[in-house]
């Protein structure tokens, strides 16, 4: 599939980001950085996040009113065929402008192109829904997946990549549900599919798809863990079989799922540290938290408040100990602060707003309502 | 594309020398894997969980522990926080003061929060301020303004602004301006617009006068949002329209102008969106017939939104921002 954005520029952007990092670490001089900028030019229009948001919103408004404008002439009696024709015309128009703007204005995920792409995809799907309105779920999944996947290949957009992934999982689930045996092995199927997808995207090393592959890595690792999580499987099993019992019943292969719940987070964290892979590490930590929750959901002898206090205490002790231990880097792991927070201004305001509601007037209720702890010392951080 | 190929192309284009390339390659090879943010997140989350857990446990056992003990504990914590901040504070300056001890920032924020809790608690339990709510709100506000300037803390500044607003009966939290404030009351609406404008002016002045320049974002963001949203409510509800129209449009222009000084493009977005909504409302509220406004609307939105997109694509040229 031919790619929509200028690949040389994307490579150069990546190179310059690396050079910026080296400059920050004082490995190259200012002059060398300037030379690099000259040698690897890129002319993408990349405004800040807020301008992107504005561009996205106003492009969506323009798209919806443009399609309204087209339908003024062609709506006729409002039959499925008319709507399909309108949406096809709109899709052609959106794609035309998308390609034109990418070419002329050097857009690169700048808000306008995202909005136009989603609008075009939406328009592309409408005919299928309005003309074939009694297909099965898995057939819709296949059609939508084809659209999302093609769009991802050409535009390397993260939203389309994520939706393609979820459509695939949805397709698998829907097909498995058709057979009794499928319901039983659904968790394993989800895990297998996730593993396959993860291994496939790991193979792609191109800069063009870097953000998409990262995202798919995150998603597939998440579904892999969730597919093996005891809590999810047990409750999901009860839900799928319409068992209206106060407690979800025990599941077959329970020991196997205990093992998954315990071992997957540990494996993630271990390989995350070993391979210096932040995605694996963070997902491992989150998965570990969910595993602890799973354990307490079925076996905990404590009240929720005690659990919070105990969990908090462990987290404080563990992280404080590690911060102390890593004061000088050990085993290739450090506690050095890297990068700067870009939205520090906004963060400060939001944190303070969260805490700063003066409690005297009106907010008194909080103290009577048992919400005291939440407003306590903790949230300062 | 990996580090080796980038280095190769750098050497190939004579940007860096061979030795430097091998130096960088060594650095990339051995650079440690930083767990800084992960560990901090776990620590802060741990503190939140621990604090909430302990809080609930205390709440459940309030009868056996007693209110005095808890108030004494909170008071002690507050006092310790302020003492700690004071001890590690750097001298005052009109410029930004960056305390190398990161912890002091958090301790000050904690102290201010516990001070609010302390005050609320004593009011709730012992009715310490009676019905003089104004005093109860004004005290923390003054203390927070002082602390914000003395210890250079943006978070505490926005807490102080929040306090000031609630002294006037308003909420300035960006997401709850419309939901929490009762703008059906004319007096409150006017107060909101005036307070918001004053805060924006304070922000603008602190930049012009070079007194804590970096505070201006907080002032303008909180004040400006409050004023514009209040003005918009005023415009929509036909109350003393003209003043609110002028205020709303002037503030939108002010936001767009602020973006020019590149503090944040957030102001550009706010100015454009608010201005667009106000102007659109004014145009459509003056069209009487439904049919006309429908036909006109289709064209209006299509062309103006394209116009806004065009403006945002070329905003640097329009605003004369170089670079």
Interface residues (C-beta under 8 A of the other chain):
Chain A: X11 X14 X15 X18 X19 X22 X25 X27 X28 X32 X35 X36 X39 X40 X45 X47 X48 X49 X50 X51 X53 X54 X55 X57 X58 X59 X61 X62 X65 X66 X68 X69 X72 X105 X111 X112 X205 X206 X207 X273 X276 X281 X282 X285 X304 X305 X306 X307 X308 X309 X310 X311 X312 X313 X314 X315 X316 X318 X319 X320 X322 X323 X326 X329 X332 X333 X334 X335 X336 X337 X338 X345 X346 X348 X349 X350 X351 X352 X353 X355 X356 X357 X358 X359 X360 X361 X363 X364 X366 X367 X368 X370 X372 X373 X374 X375 X376 X377 X378 X379 X380 X381
Chain B: X1 X2 X3 X6 X9 X10 X13 X15 X16 X20 X23 X24 X27 X30 X32 X33 X34 X35 X36 X38 X39 X40 X42 X43 X44 X45 X46 X47 X48 X49 X50 X51 X52 X53 X54 X55 X56 X57 X58 X59 X60 X77 X106 X109 X110 X112 X113 X114 X116 X117 X119 X120 X121 X123 X124 X125 X129 X133 X136 X137 X140 X141 X154 X155 X156 X157 X158 X159 X162 X163 X166 X171 X172 X173 X174 X217 X218 X221 X222 X264 X265 X266 X268 X269 X272 X273 X297 X298 X299 X301 X302 X305 X306 X308 X309 X312 X313 X315
